[in-house]
Amino acid sequence: MNESLPSTPATRLTSLDAMRGFTIAAMILVNYPGNGEFIFEPLEHAAWNGLTPTDLIFPFFLFIVGVSIVLAFTRALEQGVAKGVLYNKVALRALKIFAVGIFLTLLPYFHFSELRVTGVLQRIAIVFLVCSFLFLNASFRTLVWVGVVTLVAYWLAMVLIPTPGQGRVVLDPGNNLAAWVDSKLLPGRMWQGTWDPEGILSTFPSIVTGIGGMLAGRLLLSSRTPHEKTILLLIAGFLAVVLGYLWHLTFPVNKNLWTSSFVLITGGLAALVLGTAYYVVDICHYVKGTLPGIIFGANAIAVYFISEVISYLFYLVPFGGAPLNEQWFAALTHFGVAPKIASVLYAMLFVGINFIPAYVLYRKKIFIKL
């Protein structure tokens, strides 16, 4: 693959901006159903091994983070910004994202004894930090090797090292090497009591998801023609998915463990979606329907933060004796709407409510960069 990085295109990649926004909208949709007991299966995470559409959302966002790093930092370097300045900006931004993640784990009661130091934003911060430093110091080939070695090493560790206390290799919830490492090294509360889906060991392969995005970003900025870029993205994505499913035979696809097979399959699907969107939107200039995604994506992390904060108003504060989500769900089911449909309609309403501040920020050209 051509590693040359010519001048950054003057225009942004509309496909990437829209993909980022729709990914955040999907994240809000699955996080906030009207009733957690009535959810369509595709809108739930796989209980353990396996893959649902919902399981694609987080890795898609990390993949997009990787692509964005390449686009933004290539532009900065071409403008003469020193690497030292970029290092400081990267470290500060990662720290702010991590701190906001910690803040969200403390809401709404701020019980520091129940503090969870891991989470979605915390993982985003770590992936952003590591991938940014890798991009500023590593070649395309080095990035490939770092990704391959990390995935293979994680696989071998998880399937060859017996879980301490078990005397054998175990990949069950709370009884695997990653959970054991978290129990020994991870401070604070864990999401599932004895294990955490954003734990220490599983963060390493999640960085590779970001590396996959950086490889895609380098391709998009290469000297190849737009059609060649599209074809290569689609081919690479297809091959990654096939390899991932072959790896699944010995290391099951599992989001909670962020297994190596999970990285390849989700990264491959992200490349397929980006390649398709790039062709349709940026090459064929068919932009109809992209604006909502662009609006959400313009302040993606800020919108995610807003959704987390205002969710307490909708889910915890009683209005007339019950929170708003319960009233909405009860009203719809009272009129004969099926419970799962009522639940997803509420989730869609909540996405729409979060679109309002996103739209205001976009119209006023306010772009919050944590």
C-alpha positions as CSV (number, residue, x, y, z in Angstrom):
1,M,0.0,0.0,0.0
2,N,1.3,3.5,-0.9
3,E,2.6,5.2,2.3
4,S,3.0,8.6,0.8
5,L,1.0,11.4,2.4
6,P,0.3,14.2,0.0
7,S,-1.3,17.4,0.9
8,T,-4.5,17.0,2.9
9,P,-7.6,17.6,0.8
10,A,-9.0,21.0,1.3
11,T,-12.4,19.7,2.1
12,R,-13.4,17.4,5.0
13,L,-14.5,13.9,4.4
14,T,-18.3,14.3,4.7
15,S,-18.7,10.5,4.9
16,L,-16.5,10.3,8.0
17,D,-18.2,13.2,9.7
18,A,-21.6,11.6,9.0
19,M,-20.4,8.2,10.1
20,R,-19.1,9.6,13.4
21,G,-22.4,11.3,14.1
22,F,-24.7,8.4,13.3
23,T,-22.4,6.2,15.5
24,I,-23.0,8.5,18.4
25,A,-26.7,8.6,17.7
26,A,-26.8,4.8,17.7
27,M,-24.9,4.8,21.0
28,I,-27.5,7.0,22.6
29,L,-30.3,4.9,21.0
30,V,-29.2,1.6,22.6
31,N,-28.2,3.2,25.9
32,Y,-31.6,4.6,26.7
33,P,-34.6,2.4,26.0
34,G,-38.0,3.2,27.4
35,N,-37.9,0.0,29.5
36,G,-34.8,-2.1,29.9
37,E,-36.8,-5.3,30.1
38,F,-38.3,-4.9,26.7
39,I,-35.6,-4.5,24.0
40,F,-35.3,-5.9,20.5
41,E,-32.4,-8.3,20.4
42,P,-30.4,-6.3,17.8
43,L,-30.5,-3.4,20.2
44,E,-28.8,-5.4,23.0
45,H,-25.2,-6.4,23.5
46,A,-24.4,-10.1,23.1
47,A,-24.6,-11.7,26.6
48,W,-21.1,-13.0,26.2
49,N,-19.7,-14.6,23.0
50,G,-21.3,-13.5,19.7
51,L,-22.0,-10.2,18.0
52,T,-25.1,-8.0,17.6
53,P,-25.4,-4.7,15.7
54,T,-25.1,-2.9,19.1
55,D,-21.7,-4.5,19.7
56,L,-20.4,-2.7,16.6
57,I,-21.0,0.9,17.9
58,F,-18.1,1.3,20.3
59,P,-15.5,-0.3,18.0
60,F,-16.8,1.8,15.1
61,F,-16.2,4.9,17.1
62,L,-12.7,3.9,18.1
63,F,-12.0,3.1,14.4
64,I,-13.3,6.6,13.5
65,V,-11.0,8.1,16.2
66,G,-8.0,6.4,14.4
67,V,-9.0,7.8,11.0
68,S,-9.5,11.3,12.5
69,I,-6.1,11.3,14.1
70,V,-4.5,10.8,10.7
71,L,-6.5,13.5,9.0
72,A,-6.1,16.1,11.8
73,F,-2.4,15.5,12.6
74,T,-1.3,15.3,9.0
75,R,-2.9,18.7,8.4
76,A,-1.2,20.1,11.5
77,L,2.2,18.8,10.5
78,E,1.8,20.2,7.0
79,Q,1.0,23.6,8.6
80,G,4.4,23.4,10.5
81,V,3.1,22.6,14.0
82,A,5.9,21.1,16.0
83,K,5.5,17.6,17.3
84,G,6.2,18.8,20.8
85,V,3.2,21.1,20.6
86,L,1.1,18.2,19.3
87,Y,2.3,15.9,22.2
88,N,1.1,18.5,24.7
89,K,-2.3,18.9,23.0
90,V,-2.8,15.2,22.8
91,A,-1.9,14.6,26.4
92,L,-4.2,17.5,27.6
93,R,-7.1,16.3,25.5
94,A,-6.8,12.7,26.6
95,L,-6.6,13.9,30.2
96,K,-9.8,16.0,29.7
97,I,-11.7,13.2,28.1
98,F,-10.6,10.8,30.8
99,A,-11.6,13.3,33.5
100,V,-15.1,13.8,32.0
101,G,-15.5,10.0,32.0
102,I,-14.7,9.9,35.7
103,F,-17.1,12.7,36.3
104,L,-19.9,10.7,34.5
105,T,-19.2,7.6,36.6
106,L,-19.8,9.7,39.8
107,L,-23.1,11.1,38.7
108,P,-25.6,11.7,40.2
109,Y,-24.7,11.1,43.8
110,F,-20.8,11.5,43.8
111,H,-20.2,8.5,46.0
112,F,-16.4,8.4,45.7
113,S,-16.3,5.0,47.5
114,E,-18.2,3.7,44.4
115,L,-15.9,5.3,41.9
116,R,-15.4,3.3,38.6
117,V,-12.2,4.5,36.9
118,T,-12.9,2.7,33.7
119,G,-15.6,3.5,31.1
120,V,-16.4,4.4,27.6
121,L,-14.8,7.9,27.6
122,Q,-11.9,6.6,29.6
123,R,-11.2,4.0,27.0
124,I,-11.6,6.5,24.2
125,A,-9.0,8.7,26.0
126,I,-6.5,5.9,26.2
127,V,-6.9,4.8,22.6
128,F,-6.7,8.4,21.4
129,L,-3.5,9.0,23.5
130,V,-1.7,5.9,22.4
131,C,-2.7,6.0,18.8
132,S,-1.8,9.7,18.5
133,F,1.7,9.1,19.8
134,L,2.0,6.1,17.5
135,F,1.0,8.1,14.5
136,L,3.5,10.9,15.2
137,N,6.3,8.4,15.5
138,A,5.6,5.2,13.5
139,S,5.5,4.3,9.9
140,F,2.6,2.5,8.2
141,R,4.6,-0.8,8.4
142,T,5.3,-0.2,12.1
143,L,1.6,0.4,12.8
144,V,0.8,-2.9,11.1
145,W,3.3,-4.8,13.2
146,V,2.2,-3.2,16.4
147,G,-1.4,-4.2,15.7
148,V,-0.5,-7.8,14.7
149,V,1.8,-8.4,17.6
150,T,-0.7,-7.0,20.1
151,L,-3.5,-9.1,18.8
152,V,-1.4,-12.3,18.7
153,A,0.1,-11.7,22.1
154,Y,-3.4,-11.0,23.7
155,W,-4.7,-14.2,22.1
156,L,-1.9,-16.4,23.3
157,A,-2.1,-14.9,26.8
158,M,-5.8,-15.5,27.1
159,V,-5.8,-19.0,25.7
160,L,-2.6,-20.4,27.1
161,I,-2.1,-18.9,30.5
162,P,-4.3,-20.6,33.1
163,T,-6.5,-18.3,35.2
164,P,-4.9,-18.1,38.6
165,G,-7.1,-19.9,41.1
166,Q,-8.7,-21.9,38.4
167,G,-5.7,-24.0,37.4
168,R,-6.9,-24.0,33.8
169,V,-7.6,-21.6,30.9
170,V,-11.1,-20.2,31.4
171,L,-12.9,-17.6,29.2
172,D,-16.1,-17.4,31.2
173,P,-17.5,-14.1,32.6
174,G,-15.5,-13.0,35.7
175,N,-13.3,-16.2,35.5
176,N,-10.7,-15.4,32.9
177,L,-7.2,-13.9,32.9
178,A,-8.5,-10.4,32.1
179,A,-10.9,-10.4,35.0
180,W,-8.1,-11.7,37.3
181,V,-5.8,-8.9,36.2
182,D,-8.5,-6.4,36.9
183,S,-9.2,-7.8,40.3
184,K,-5.5,-7.4,41.2
185,L,-4.7,-4.1,39.5
186,L,-7.8,-2.1,38.8
187,P,-8.8,0.3,41.5
188,G,-12.3,1.2,42.4
189,R,-15.6,-0.5,41.5
190,M,-15.8,-2.7,38.5
191,W,-18.9,-2.6,36.2
192,Q,-19.9,-6.2,36.7
193,G,-18.6,-6.6,40.3
194,T,-15.9,-9.1,39.6
195,W,-14.9,-7.9,36.1
196,D,-15.1,-4.9,33.8
197,P,-15.7,-4.7,30.0
198,E,-13.3,-1.7,29.8
199,G,-10.7,-3.4,32.0
200,I,-6.9,-3.3,31.7
201,L,-6.0,-6.2,29.4
202,S,-8.8,-5.7,27.0
203,T,-7.7,-2.1,26.5
204,F,-4.7,-3.3,24.5
205,P,-6.6,-4.9,21.7
206,S,-9.0,-1.9,21.7
207,I,-6.0,0.2,20.8
208,V,-5.6,-2.0,17.7
209,T,-9.1,-1.0,16.7
210,G,-7.8,2.6,16.6
211,I,-4.8,1.5,14.7
212,G,-7.1,0.0,12.1
213,G,-8.7,3.4,11.7
214,M,-5.2,5.0,11.3
215,L,-4.3,2.6,8.5
216,A,-7.6,3.5,6.8
217,G,-6.8,7.2,7.3
218,R,-3.3,6.8,5.7
219,L,-4.9,5.1,2.8
220,L,-7.4,7.9,2.4
221,L,-4.6,10.4,2.3
222,S,-2.4,8.4,0.0
223,S,-1.7,9.3,-3.6
224,R,-4.1,6.6,-4.9
225,T,-7.2,7.6,-6.9
226,P,-10.5,7.9,-5.0
227,H,-11.7,4.7,-6.7
228,E,-8.6,2.8,-5.8
229,K,-9.0,3.9,-2.2
230,T,-12.6,2.7,-2.1
231,I,-11.7,-0.7,-3.6
232,L,-8.8,-1.2,-1.1
233,L,-10.9,-0.2,1.8
234,L,-13.6,-2.7,0.8
235,I,-11.1,-5.5,0.1
236,A,-9.2,-4.9,3.4
237,G,-12.5,-4.8,5.3
238,F,-13.7,-8.0,3.7
239,L,-10.4,-9.9,4.4
240,A,-10.4,-8.7,8.0
241,V,-13.9,-10.0,8.6
242,V,-13.1,-13.4,7.0
243,L,-9.9,-13.7,9.1
244,G,-11.8,-12.6,12.2
245,Y,-14.3,-15.3,11.8
246,L,-11.6,-17.9,11.2
247,W,-9.9,-16.7,14.4
248,H,-13.3,-17.0,16.1
249,L,-12.9,-20.8,15.9
250,T,-10.1,-20.6,18.6
251,F,-10.7,-17.2,20.2
252,P,-14.5,-16.4,20.2
253,V,-15.8,-13.0,19.2
254,N,-16.5,-11.3,22.4
255,K,-16.9,-7.6,23.0
256,N,-16.5,-7.8,26.8
257,L,-13.0,-9.3,26.3
258,W,-12.5,-7.3,23.1
259,T,-11.0,-10.5,21.6
260,S,-8.6,-10.4,18.7
261,S,-11.4,-11.9,16.5
262,F,-13.7,-9.2,17.6
263,V,-11.1,-6.5,16.6
264,L,-10.8,-7.9,13.1
265,I,-14.5,-8.4,12.5
266,T,-15.6,-5.1,13.8
267,G,-12.7,-3.2,12.2
268,G,-13.4,-4.9,8.9
269,L,-17.0,-4.0,9.0
270,A,-16.1,-0.4,9.9
271,A,-13.8,-0.3,6.9
272,L,-16.6,-1.7,4.7
273,V,-19.0,0.9,5.9
274,L,-16.5,3.7,5.6
275,G,-15.5,2.6,2.1
276,T,-19.1,2.4,1.0
277,A,-19.9,5.8,2.5
278,Y,-16.7,7.4,1.0
279,Y,-17.8,6.2,-2.5
280,V,-21.4,7.3,-2.2
281,V,-20.9,10.6,-0.4
282,D,-17.4,11.9,-1.2
283,I,-17.0,10.4,-4.7
284,C,-20.5,10.4,-6.1
285,H,-21.5,13.4,-4.0
286,Y,-24.8,11.9,-2.9
287,V,-25.1,13.7,0.4
288,K,-28.8,13.4,1.0
289,G,-29.5,12.3,4.5
290,T,-26.0,13.0,5.9
291,L,-26.8,16.3,7.6
292,P,-28.2,14.7,10.9
293,G,-25.0,12.7,11.2
294,I,-22.8,15.7,10.5
295,I,-24.6,17.7,13.2
296,F,-24.3,14.9,15.8
297,G,-20.7,14.3,14.7
298,A,-19.6,17.9,14.9
299,N,-19.6,17.7,18.7
300,A,-19.7,13.9,19.2
301,I,-18.2,13.6,22.6
302,A,-20.0,16.7,23.9
303,V,-23.3,15.2,22.7
304,Y,-22.5,11.9,24.4
305,F,-21.8,13.8,27.6
306,I,-25.1,15.8,27.3
307,S,-27.0,12.5,26.8
308,E,-25.5,11.0,30.0
309,V,-26.3,14.1,32.1
310,I,-29.8,14.7,31.0
311,S,-30.7,11.0,31.2
312,Y,-30.9,11.4,35.0
313,L,-33.7,14.0,34.4
314,F,-35.6,11.5,32.3
315,Y,-34.9,8.3,34.2
316,L,-34.5,9.3,37.9
317,V,-36.5,12.4,38.6
318,P,-40.2,11.6,39.3
319,F,-42.7,13.8,37.5
320,G,-46.2,13.1,38.8
321,G,-45.0,10.1,40.7
322,A,-42.9,8.4,38.0
323,P,-39.9,9.2,35.8
324,L,-40.6,10.4,32.2
325,N,-39.4,7.1,30.6
326,E,-41.8,5.1,32.7
327,Q,-44.7,7.4,32.0
328,W,-44.0,7.3,28.3
329,F,-43.8,3.6,28.2
330,A,-46.9,3.1,30.3
331,A,-48.9,5.5,28.1
332,L,-48.0,3.8,24.9
333,T,-48.6,0.3,26.2
334,H,-51.9,1.4,27.6
335,F,-53.0,2.3,24.1
336,G,-52.0,-1.1,22.8
337,V,-48.5,-0.5,21.5
338,A,-46.3,-3.6,21.9
339,P,-43.8,-3.2,24.8
340,K,-40.7,-3.5,22.7
341,I,-42.0,-1.0,20.1
342,A,-42.9,1.4,22.9
343,S,-39.4,1.0,24.4
344,V,-37.6,1.7,21.1
345,L,-40.0,4.7,20.3
346,Y,-38.9,6.2,23.6
347,A,-35.2,5.6,22.7
348,M,-35.8,7.4,19.4
349,L,-37.5,10.3,21.1
350,F,-34.5,10.6,23.5
351,V,-32.1,10.7,20.5
352,G,-34.2,13.5,19.0
353,I,-34.1,15.4,22.3
354,N,-30.3,15.2,22.2
355,F,-30.3,16.4,18.6
356,I,-31.6,19.7,19.8
357,P,-28.4,20.9,21.7
358,A,-26.3,19.3,18.9
359,Y,-28.2,21.4,16.3
360,V,-27.9,24.6,18.4
361,L,-24.1,24.1,18.7
362,Y,-23.8,23.3,15.0
363,R,-25.8,26.4,13.9
364,K,-23.8,28.7,16.2
365,K,-20.6,27.1,14.9
366,I,-19.6,26.0,18.4
367,F,-17.4,23.0,18.3
368,I,-16.4,21.7,21.7
369,K,-13.1,19.8,21.7
370,L,-12.6,18.2,25.1
